[in-house]
Amino acid sequence: MSYTAPLKDMLFNIQHLANIEQVAQMPGFEDAGLDTAQAVLEEAAKFTGGVLAPLNFEGDKNPSSWKDGVVTTTPGFKAAFKQFSEGGWQGLQHPVDFGGQGLPKTIGAACIEMTNSANLSFALCPLLSDGAIEALLTAGSDELKATYLEKLVSGEWTGTMNLTEPQAGSDLAMVRSRAEPQADGSYKVFGTKIFITYGEHDMAENIVHLVLARVAGAPEGVKGISLFVVPKFMVNADGSLGARNDVHCVSIEHKMGIKASPTAVLQYGDHGGAVGYIVGEENRGLEYMFIMMNAARYAVGMQGIAVAERSYQQAVQFAKDRVQSRPVDGSIAASAPIIHHPDVKRMLMTMRAYTEGCRAMASVAAAAYDASHHHTDAEVRKQNQAFYEFMVPLVKGYSTEMSLEVTSLGVQVHGGMGFIEETGAAQHYRDAKILTIYEGTTAIQANDLVGRKTARDGGQNAKAIAAQIEKTEAALREQGGANAVAVANRLCTARQAFLEVVDFMVANGRSNPNAAYAGSVPYLMLAGNLVAGWQLARALLVAEELTVKGEDLPFMQAKISTARFYADHLLSKAPAVRDSIVFGAESVTALALDAF
C-alpha cells in the first residue's frame, strides 16, 4: 500500500497545459518556473511517500480518540505534522510577508494532491488552515493579521472553519450561535458547532477557529451572520499563549471514513463566553466565509483526484500480482496475472482516464487562478477569474463524484480481497464518500453552476469556454492522425451536447427552475466530463508532437492512449446526459410527494 507521486504526469500538466513559464512571467512569480516546480514537487514526493503514506492505513485502524475534552491523534501524526510544518509545506502558496513561500497555485495544487494521496485524514488539517489564512488575508484587520497569520502560515498553529450547527447544515440562514459585543471591542461567543474538522487535536500549540455567529439585533437570515476569530488559547500582547478560551470539544464523531481526522463537536461559552474578534464588518460573515469555502472547495476536488490516484496505484499493483485464469486470447497457456484480462484492463483504464483528466482540469484551473490575481493586464485577470469561477464547481463536483467510481472500481479489481479491510482497497472507497458531501454537496455545486455561473450571464462564460474547446478540435483535425481525429469528433459531439444544455439552463433557470435544477447535477457532470476530456485532448496534441521528437516515448504513448480511451468511453456519454436533462426534466418532478 505504498504511494509514489505521479511526478511525470503532474509536471507534464504544469509545463504543457498550465503553461508554468507564462505564470513565471507574472509579478511575484519570477522564480517559479519549471525548474522550481520540479524541485518542489520532487521534495514533496519524498515527504509524502516516505512520511505520510505509511501512516494512512494506521490512521484507519487506530483513529483519533477523545477523552475528557482532549483529542489524541493517530500515533505518528503529531511527529509528521511537525515535519510538515518545519518543511514549510503549510506556507507554500501563502505570502512571503507572513513567512510563506509565495509560490503559485499551479505548483501548490500538485503538492496538495500528493499530501492527500498519501494520507487524506492528515491532509485535512492543513487544508482548513489554508482556508483560514485566505479569509484573514482578505478580510482580517491589520491587528488580526499580525497576531495570527505568521503562526498559521508556519503551521505552528492550525485553523478551522465553524459553520455547521445541529439545526443548520447547508442552510446557514439557520445559524443561531450568538456574539455579544464587549466594551474592549471583543465579543463573547456562545453556541454549538458540529462537524468541525480538526476542531481539537494535539498536533499544534493553538487552534484558531473562524466562527459564524449572530450579533444581537442582526437581521434574520444570511444577511445577519458575522465572522469571528476565536482562539483555543488567548494570545498575549507579546505573542505568547495565555489562558484557555471558553471553547471546548465535547465529543468527536465516529465516521465511515477519514477516521484519523477528528471531527469535533465544539461548545462555545459554557463558562461565561468564548472571547472572539470580529473579522471585517458585522453581518458580512458569510461573504468572508465563502472565501474560505471557495479555497476549500477546490482543495476538496484535489482530494478526489488524490484518493483516485491512490486507489488506482493499488489496483494496478494488485492486478499485476494476482494470478487467476488463462487469458481469453490464449496468449498464455497457464493462469496469468489478472491485468491480462480485458475487463480488468477496462477498469484500470477507466480509473486512469478519470484521474488524469481531472488532474489536468485542476492544473489548468490553478493556472487561471494565478493569472486572475497576478497578471498585469486587467482584462486578462477578469477573463481568468471568470474561467476559474466556472471551474471550481467542476473541480469540486466532478472530481469527487469520479473518485467514488474510481475507488469502487479499485475494490472491484481486487475482487473478494477488496472487500477485506486488510488489503486497504476499501479504505479509499470509504474515505472518498465524504468528498461529495462536505464543503457543499454535489447538488450545491451544481446549483451554483446553474444559477451563478450559467443562467446569470446568459451562458456567456460557458459559451466562451466552448469556443476554446472548438479551437482544440480544429487543432486536432489539423494534426490529422487517427487518434487526433477520433478525439476531435468525440469532443465536438460532447461540446454540442453541452451547448444545448447551456441554452436549456438559461431558458429555464428563472422561468421554470424545477426543470433547470432537476438537471443541475447531470449538467455539472456533463461539463466536468467535457472539460476533463478537453484537457486530455490538449495533452494528446502535445504528446503526438513530442513523440515525433522522440521524447519519452512510453509516457507519451500512454498519454495518447489514455486520451483516446477517455474520448471513446467517457466523452461518448455526453449525448445521453443531454437527453436526460433536456427531455427528462418533467419525469424528475412528476411523482407526487406523498407517493414517496
Legacy VTK file of the C-alpha trace (Angstrom):
# vtk DataFile Version 3.0
C-alpha trace
ASCII
DATASET POLYDATA
POINTS 596 float
0.000 0.000 0.000
2.860 2.337 -0.779
2.366 5.591 -2.695
4.549 7.042 -5.427
3.651 10.533 -6.603
2.864 10.670 -10.358
5.523 13.312 -10.947
5.755 12.859 -14.705
2.058 13.447 -15.218
1.964 16.389 -12.819
4.945 18.076 -14.453
3.573 17.382 -17.934
0.372 19.210 -16.981
2.226 22.050 -15.289
4.521 22.571 -18.265
2.302 21.936 -21.259
-1.292 22.541 -20.160
-0.973 25.086 -17.346
1.987 26.799 -19.051
4.087 27.398 -15.950
6.603 29.517 -17.836
3.829 32.012 -18.597
2.857 32.015 -14.920
6.518 32.688 -14.061
6.391 35.903 -16.095
3.786 37.404 -13.756
4.849 39.746 -10.934
5.709 37.833 -7.783
6.240 34.519 -9.574
9.519 35.285 -11.369
11.356 32.410 -9.686
8.504 29.917 -10.070
9.273 28.389 -13.449
9.502 24.727 -14.434
12.814 24.124 -12.662
11.343 25.383 -9.394
8.186 23.336 -9.918
10.207 20.180 -10.480
12.403 20.754 -7.435
9.432 21.448 -5.155
7.405 18.503 -6.436
10.316 16.106 -6.037
10.774 17.135 -2.405
7.025 16.883 -1.782
7.045 13.394 -3.283
9.795 12.280 -0.902
7.991 13.624 2.158
4.510 12.392 1.271
5.665 8.966 0.108
8.145 8.421 2.926
6.440 10.036 5.936
2.699 10.439 5.356
1.756 7.434 3.234
2.878 4.803 5.795
0.535 6.392 8.365
-2.588 6.197 6.195
-3.627 2.617 6.948
-2.641 3.037 10.602
-4.970 6.048 10.862
-7.874 3.934 9.648
-7.142 1.162 12.167
-6.222 3.447 15.072
-8.132 6.698 14.604
-8.168 9.852 16.713
-9.690 9.415 20.158
-11.461 11.701 22.664
-11.292 11.573 26.440
-12.358 14.294 28.883
-12.232 17.002 26.218
-8.777 16.025 24.945
-8.278 14.616 21.449
-5.298 12.371 20.764
-4.448 11.842 17.117
-3.214 8.629 15.496
0.299 7.617 16.612
2.806 9.245 14.290
0.558 12.110 13.175
1.959 14.662 15.644
5.561 14.000 14.612
4.605 14.004 10.929
2.839 17.354 11.288
5.940 18.786 12.944
7.976 17.707 9.915
5.293 19.086 7.601
5.414 22.486 9.295
9.198 22.651 9.610
9.471 21.783 5.923
7.481 24.913 5.026
4.676 22.989 3.357
1.863 24.882 5.096
3.136 28.197 3.746
3.866 27.018 0.218
1.292 29.235 -1.516
0.986 31.952 1.126
2.581 35.416 1.095
6.249 35.920 1.850
5.244 38.854 4.077
3.833 36.376 6.596
6.550 33.761 6.291
5.205 31.821 3.316
6.987 30.902 0.103
4.608 32.753 -2.211
4.548 30.028 -4.877
1.738 29.888 -7.439
-1.312 27.682 -7.048
-0.161 25.912 -10.219
2.661 24.374 -8.184
0.826 24.228 -4.862
-2.085 22.218 -6.264
0.200 19.324 -7.190
1.642 19.308 -3.678
-1.872 19.315 -2.215
-2.696 16.283 -4.339
0.363 14.420 -3.074
-0.415 15.169 0.574
-3.977 13.938 0.158
-2.997 10.848 -1.838
-0.519 9.906 0.832
-2.847 10.491 3.769
-6.274 12.044 3.290
-7.081 12.245 7.004
-3.798 14.014 7.790
-4.162 16.446 4.887
-7.453 17.817 6.187
-5.666 19.737 8.934
-3.538 21.942 6.625
-6.469 22.241 4.196
-8.568 24.026 6.831
-5.614 26.199 7.847
-5.266 27.298 4.214
-8.869 28.465 4.234
-8.462 30.372 7.481
-5.358 32.076 6.129
-7.191 33.138 2.947
-10.082 34.598 4.939
-7.797 36.610 7.238
-5.688 37.842 4.321
-8.819 39.100 2.594
-10.933 40.476 5.430
-8.886 40.483 8.638
-7.780 43.694 10.323
-4.084 44.544 10.494
-4.147 43.550 14.160
-5.652 40.135 13.422
-3.178 39.560 10.626
-0.259 40.496 12.854
-1.487 38.246 15.659
-2.437 35.110 13.753
-1.161 34.895 10.195
2.522 34.185 10.721
1.756 31.374 13.159
-0.870 29.889 10.832
1.388 30.123 7.795
4.238 28.445 9.654
1.988 25.615 10.837
2.764 26.334 14.485
-0.980 26.980 14.869
-3.804 25.477 12.826
-7.125 26.881 11.661
-10.715 25.673 11.412
-13.961 26.841 9.860
-17.063 26.659 12.069
-20.274 26.860 10.062
-22.490 23.912 10.841
-24.846 23.634 13.811
-27.274 20.858 14.732
-30.168 22.702 13.054
-28.086 24.467 10.371
-26.383 22.256 7.820
-26.177 23.641 4.311
-28.859 26.214 5.221
-26.678 28.723 7.049
-29.589 31.142 7.394
-30.495 28.970 10.404
-27.261 29.650 12.305
-28.104 30.505 15.917
-24.712 30.900 17.624
-24.578 34.389 19.074
-21.915 37.009 19.751
-22.215 39.736 22.372
-20.136 42.920 21.937
-17.795 43.839 24.805
-16.517 47.234 25.901
-12.957 46.459 24.730
-14.073 45.738 21.142
-14.053 41.969 21.543
-17.127 39.712 21.593
-18.342 36.868 23.771
-19.374 33.921 21.580
-21.965 31.295 22.612
-23.276 28.233 20.779
-22.668 24.727 19.497
-20.824 23.873 16.283
-20.724 20.376 14.792
-18.672 18.597 12.112
-15.605 20.747 12.844
-12.612 19.124 11.165
-9.566 19.166 13.451
-11.586 21.291 15.884
-9.496 19.746 18.656
-6.193 17.868 18.371
-2.678 17.543 19.789
-0.602 18.461 16.723
-0.213 22.218 17.242
0.155 24.686 20.112
-3.004 26.624 19.304
-6.129 26.289 17.146
-7.624 29.378 15.527
-11.348 28.899 14.993
-13.183 31.019 12.437
-16.768 31.015 13.667
-20.071 32.173 12.180
-22.393 33.779 14.729
-25.052 36.470 15.058
-24.626 39.767 16.877
-27.670 40.881 18.874
-30.093 42.807 16.679
-28.687 41.421 13.424
-31.103 40.817 10.522
-32.586 37.351 10.166
-31.194 35.027 7.522
-27.788 35.027 5.909
-27.548 38.839 5.954
-27.236 38.808 9.736
-24.250 36.491 10.104
-20.829 37.720 11.234
-17.431 36.016 11.290
-15.199 35.819 14.353
-11.729 34.608 15.243
-11.948 32.544 18.415
-8.582 31.078 19.504
-8.346 27.938 21.629
-5.778 29.781 23.780
-5.761 33.537 24.192
-2.772 35.320 22.683
-0.839 37.764 24.871
0.442 41.115 23.616
3.931 39.663 23.139
2.573 36.799 21.012
2.874 34.150 23.722
-0.058 31.953 24.624
-2.223 32.854 27.596
-5.303 31.392 29.267
-7.551 28.731 27.754
-10.524 30.283 25.970
-14.092 29.161 26.679
-14.337 26.756 23.742
-14.273 23.027 24.410
-14.589 19.796 22.451
-17.428 17.754 23.951
-17.105 14.795 21.566
-15.811 13.633 18.202
-17.779 11.754 15.552
-17.404 8.070 14.651
-17.283 8.079 10.892
-17.449 5.850 7.831
-14.100 7.108 6.545
-11.318 9.661 7.155
-11.296 8.149 10.629
-7.969 9.611 11.718
-9.247 13.160 11.159
-11.018 14.278 14.362
-14.460 15.697 13.543
-15.367 17.697 16.618
-18.452 18.980 18.376
-17.378 22.322 19.858
-19.186 24.113 22.658
-18.668 27.876 22.955
-19.438 29.903 26.048
-20.434 27.385 28.715
-18.279 29.249 31.252
-19.046 32.907 30.604
-18.438 33.215 26.869
-15.630 32.472 24.434
-13.620 35.584 23.553
-13.828 36.332 19.842
-12.714 39.094 17.479
-14.735 40.309 14.511
-13.354 39.620 11.040
-14.186 42.570 8.786
-17.600 44.111 9.376
-20.618 42.831 11.246
-23.219 40.981 9.149
-20.782 40.239 6.318
-19.565 36.958 7.774
-20.972 34.667 5.112
-19.286 36.727 2.413
-15.934 36.268 4.152
-16.569 32.618 4.937
-17.146 31.964 1.249
-13.521 32.964 0.695
-12.595 30.015 2.880
-15.184 27.796 1.249
-14.053 28.512 -2.310
-10.471 27.727 -1.355
-11.655 24.579 0.389
-13.904 23.512 -2.491
-11.011 23.493 -4.929
-8.897 21.621 -2.386
-11.639 19.022 -1.872
-11.665 18.487 -5.630
-7.934 17.822 -5.346
-8.754 15.306 -2.619
-10.969 13.451 -5.073
-8.138 13.283 -7.604
-5.742 12.268 -4.847
-7.747 9.343 -3.462
-8.497 8.191 -7.013
-4.764 8.131 -7.772
-4.008 6.171 -4.604
-6.741 3.656 -5.394
-5.542 3.335 -8.997
-1.955 2.681 -7.969
-3.018 -0.030 -5.549
-5.343 -1.648 -8.103
-2.625 -1.731 -10.765
-0.179 -3.393 -8.397
-2.745 -5.972 -7.323
-3.675 -6.710 -10.953
-0.025 -7.326 -11.773
0.451 -9.642 -8.794
-2.834 -11.564 -8.634
-2.744 -14.722 -10.776
-6.155 -16.057 -11.853
-7.318 -17.820 -15.034
-5.855 -18.001 -18.526
-6.213 -15.006 -20.853
-9.155 -15.355 -23.253
-6.905 -14.853 -26.291
-4.746 -17.844 -25.384
-1.591 -15.732 -25.248
-0.539 -17.503 -22.043
-1.201 -21.210 -21.605
-1.416 -21.128 -17.819
-3.145 -18.888 -15.297
-1.836 -15.328 -15.587
-1.867 -12.054 -13.673
-5.355 -10.601 -13.976
-4.059 -7.477 -15.711
-4.052 -9.641 -18.868
-7.862 -9.922 -18.783
-9.703 -7.368 -20.966
-12.284 -6.312 -18.383
-9.624 -5.723 -15.745
-7.767 -3.542 -18.237
-11.016 -1.691 -18.956
-11.473 -0.976 -15.253
-7.875 0.160 -14.834
-8.070 2.376 -17.915
-11.300 3.928 -16.625
-9.596 4.686 -13.309
-6.548 6.119 -15.073
-8.516 8.221 -17.567
-10.795 9.764 -14.942
-7.865 10.579 -12.666
-5.597 12.046 -15.340
-8.458 14.021 -16.906
-9.448 15.611 -13.606
-5.819 16.283 -12.682
-5.323 18.131 -15.978
-8.532 20.123 -15.457
-7.478 21.129 -11.933
-3.985 22.118 -13.079
-5.361 24.424 -15.760
-7.827 25.894 -13.255
-4.944 26.612 -10.858
-3.064 28.492 -13.580
-6.183 30.555 -14.263
-6.373 31.406 -10.558
-2.768 32.586 -10.631
-3.400 34.725 -13.712
-6.580 36.190 -12.201
-4.543 37.506 -9.267
-1.141 38.303 -10.749
-1.407 39.111 -14.449
-0.529 42.701 -15.318
-3.449 43.128 -17.777
-6.783 43.833 -16.061
-8.798 42.276 -18.885
-6.749 39.083 -18.739
-7.275 38.964 -14.977
-11.020 39.331 -15.500
-11.174 36.566 -18.116
-9.181 34.181 -15.976
-11.293 34.946 -12.918
-14.434 34.068 -14.871
-12.837 30.855 -16.121
-11.640 29.862 -12.650
-15.029 30.525 -11.061
-16.671 28.267 -13.646
-14.066 25.594 -12.954
-14.450 25.461 -9.149
-17.767 23.548 -9.089
-16.405 21.216 -11.773
-13.164 20.539 -9.921
-15.057 20.010 -6.682
-18.143 18.242 -8.003
-16.910 16.173 -10.937
-13.579 15.167 -9.401
-15.190 13.931 -6.194
-18.014 12.090 -7.933
-15.489 10.400 -10.220
-13.433 9.426 -7.160
-16.360 7.325 -5.948
-16.456 5.459 -9.250
-12.682 5.054 -9.312
-12.391 3.789 -5.736
-15.338 1.456 -6.300
-13.537 0.059 -9.330
-10.445 -0.245 -7.151
-12.359 -2.575 -4.851
-13.763 -4.451 -7.856
-10.311 -5.063 -9.350
-9.339 -6.712 -6.052
-12.391 -8.970 -6.207
-13.213 -10.540 -2.852
-9.932 -9.306 -1.441
-11.141 -5.737 -1.986
-13.977 -6.373 0.457
-11.485 -7.355 3.137
-10.234 -4.376 5.134
-6.680 -5.705 5.438
-5.956 -5.018 1.753
-6.709 -1.310 2.189
-8.750 -1.001 -1.017
-11.982 -0.450 0.895
-10.460 2.404 2.911
-10.093 4.517 -0.223
-13.741 3.875 -1.113
-14.921 4.801 2.387
-12.681 7.853 2.573
-13.909 9.100 -0.814
-17.603 9.207 0.131
-17.332 12.319 2.291
-15.808 14.281 -0.588
-19.136 14.593 -2.407
-20.730 15.892 0.804
-18.562 18.346 2.731
-17.820 21.907 1.601
-21.147 21.733 -0.223
-22.732 18.614 -1.665
-22.562 17.908 -5.383
-26.069 19.345 -5.723
-24.939 22.594 -4.084
-22.015 22.817 -6.512
-24.418 22.112 -9.359
-26.912 24.734 -8.213
-24.057 27.246 -8.137
-23.073 26.211 -11.662
-26.608 26.661 -12.966
-27.586 29.825 -11.103
-24.455 31.923 -10.680
-22.181 30.526 -13.366
-24.569 29.871 -16.286
-28.014 31.483 -16.094
-26.857 34.762 -14.522
-24.743 35.838 -17.524
-26.953 34.199 -20.133
-24.433 31.413 -20.646
-21.740 33.752 -21.970
-18.884 32.320 -19.926
-19.918 28.734 -20.659
-20.061 29.506 -24.372
-16.668 31.230 -24.248
-15.196 28.021 -22.810
-16.952 26.013 -25.530
-15.349 28.294 -28.127
-11.911 27.452 -26.704
-12.768 23.768 -26.950
-13.764 24.211 -30.585
-10.307 25.605 -31.299
-8.777 22.458 -29.822
-10.998 20.375 -32.103
-9.655 22.310 -35.091
-6.075 21.740 -33.950
-6.740 18.009 -33.590
-8.140 17.802 -37.109
-5.217 19.775 -38.452
-2.852 17.326 -36.770
-4.628 14.684 -38.818
-3.638 11.469 -37.031
-6.230 8.771 -36.484
-6.285 9.286 -32.702
-6.463 13.064 -33.012
-9.367 12.987 -35.460
-11.281 10.420 -33.428
-10.874 12.504 -30.262
-11.872 15.664 -32.159
-15.110 14.014 -33.260
-15.969 12.859 -29.725
-15.084 16.280 -28.334
-17.255 18.013 -30.908
-20.281 15.855 -30.092
-19.831 16.429 -26.351
-19.387 20.181 -26.847
-22.577 20.427 -28.871
-24.466 18.500 -26.204
-23.047 20.873 -23.575
-24.159 23.945 -25.521
-27.696 22.588 -25.860
-27.842 22.124 -22.098
-26.425 25.616 -21.506
-29.268 27.054 -23.611
-31.744 24.918 -21.663
-30.417 26.202 -18.340
-30.515 29.830 -19.479
-34.064 29.433 -20.790
-35.384 27.668 -17.698
-33.207 28.965 -14.853
-35.782 31.551 -13.770
-38.930 30.754 -15.721
-39.000 27.048 -14.865
-36.479 26.487 -12.064
-37.700 22.982 -11.210
-36.830 21.852 -14.727
-33.392 23.503 -14.653
-32.365 22.364 -11.191
-33.685 18.839 -11.700
-30.873 18.557 -14.235
-28.257 20.543 -12.340
-26.094 17.610 -11.206
-26.166 15.900 -14.626
-25.222 19.282 -16.127
-22.263 19.568 -13.766
-21.181 16.036 -14.654
-21.530 16.789 -18.360
-19.497 19.995 -18.028
-16.809 18.293 -15.943
-16.632 15.381 -18.362
-16.257 17.786 -21.293
-13.561 19.952 -19.686
-11.538 16.977 -18.449
-11.800 15.411 -21.902
-10.774 18.702 -23.474
-7.643 18.871 -21.365
-6.727 15.295 -22.259
-7.286 16.209 -25.908
-4.827 19.076 -25.480
-2.459 16.613 -23.829
-2.793 14.302 -26.824
-1.737 17.111 -29.169
1.391 17.758 -27.094
2.178 14.056 -26.756
1.847 13.492 -30.523
4.265 16.354 -31.155
6.775 15.132 -28.583
6.504 11.574 -29.895
7.699 12.802 -33.272
10.695 14.333 -31.475
11.380 11.027 -29.719
10.852 12.351 -26.189
9.991 9.778 -23.514
8.061 7.563 -25.905
6.467 5.192 -23.350
4.994 8.096 -21.380
3.777 9.916 -24.496
2.201 6.795 -25.970
0.442 6.146 -22.681
-0.859 9.725 -22.663
-2.211 9.317 -26.210
-3.876 6.013 -25.334
-5.436 7.485 -22.194
-6.832 10.479 -24.082
-8.300 8.182 -26.737
-9.830 5.905 -24.100
-11.370 8.887 -22.312
-12.913 10.125 -25.559
-14.290 6.724 -26.567
-15.584 5.572 -23.175
-16.370 8.730 -21.166
-16.905 11.674 -23.510
-19.165 9.439 -25.558
-21.723 9.540 -22.713
-22.462 13.228 -23.284
-25.441 12.942 -25.676
-27.295 10.604 -23.294
-26.738 13.028 -20.402
-28.017 15.893 -22.535
-31.163 13.939 -23.363
-31.810 13.150 -19.704
-31.637 16.867 -18.868
-33.470 18.403 -21.809
-36.135 15.736 -22.285
-36.274 14.167 -18.834
-36.853 17.123 -16.519
-40.572 16.513 -16.117
-40.092 12.896 -15.087
-37.936 14.038 -12.146
-40.754 16.077 -10.614
-43.778 14.134 -11.927
-44.295 11.863 -8.927
-46.408 13.427 -6.187
-44.562 13.934 -2.915
-46.978 11.799 -0.941
-46.234 8.886 -3.278
-42.665 8.562 -1.995
LINES 1 597
596 0 1 2 3 4 5 6 7 8 9 10 11 12 13 14 15 16 17 18 19 20 21 22 23 24 25 26 27 28 29 30 31 32 33 34 35 36 37 38 39 40 41 42 43 44 45 46 47 48 49 50 51 52 53 54 55 56 57 58 59 60 61 62 63 64 65 66 67 68 69 70 71 72 73 74 75 76 77 78 79 80 81 82 83 84 85 86 87 88 89 90 91 92 93 94 95 96 97 98 99 100 101 102 103 104 105 106 107 108 109 110 111 112 113 114 115 116 117 118 119 120 121 122 123 124 125 126 127 128 129 130 131 132 133 134 135 136 137 138 139 140 141 142 143 144 145 146 147 148 149 150 151 152 153 154 155 156 157 158 159 160 161 162 163 164 165 166 167 168 169 170 171 172 173 174 175 176 177 178 179 180 181 182 183 184 185 186 187 188 189 190 191 192 193 194 195 196 197 198 199 200 201 202 203 204 205 206 207 208 209 210 211 212 213 214 215 216 217 218 219 220 221 222 223 224 225 226 227 228 229 230 231 232 233 234 235 236 237 238 239 240 241 242 243 244 245 246 247 248 249 250 251 252 253 254 255 256 257 258 259 260 261 262 263 264 265 266 267 268 269 270 271 272 273 274 275 276 277 278 279 280 281 282 283 284 285 286 287 288 289 290 291 292 293 294 295 296 297 298 299 300 301 302 303 304 305 306 307 308 309 310 311 312 313 314 315 316 317 318 319 320 321 322 323 324 325 326 327 328 329 330 331 332 333 334 335 336 337 338 339 340 341 342 343 344 345 346 347 348 349 350 351 352 353 354 355 356 357 358 359 360 361 362 363 364 365 366 367 368 369 370 371 372 373 374 375 376 377 378 379 380 381 382 383 384 385 386 387 388 389 390 391 392 393 394 395 396 397 398 399 400 401 402 403 404 405 406 407 408 409 410 411 412 413 414 415 416 417 418 419 420 421 422 423 424 425 426 427 428 429 430 431 432 433 434 435 436 437 438 439 440 441 442 443 444 445 446 447 448 449 450 451 452 453 454 455 456 457 458 459 460 461 462 463 464 465 466 467 468 469 470 471 472 473 474 475 476 477 478 479 480 481 482 483 484 485 486 487 488 489 490 491 492 493 494 495 496 497 498 499 500 501 502 503 504 505 506 507 508 509 510 511 512 513 514 515 516 517 518 519 520 521 522 523 524 525 526 527 528 529 530 531 532 533 534 535 536 537 538 539 540 541 542 543 544 545 546 547 548 549 550 551 552 553 554 555 556 557 558 559 560 561 562 563 564 565 566 567 568 569 570 571 572 573 574 575 576 577 578 579 580 581 582 583 584 585 586 587 588 589 590 591 592 593 594 595
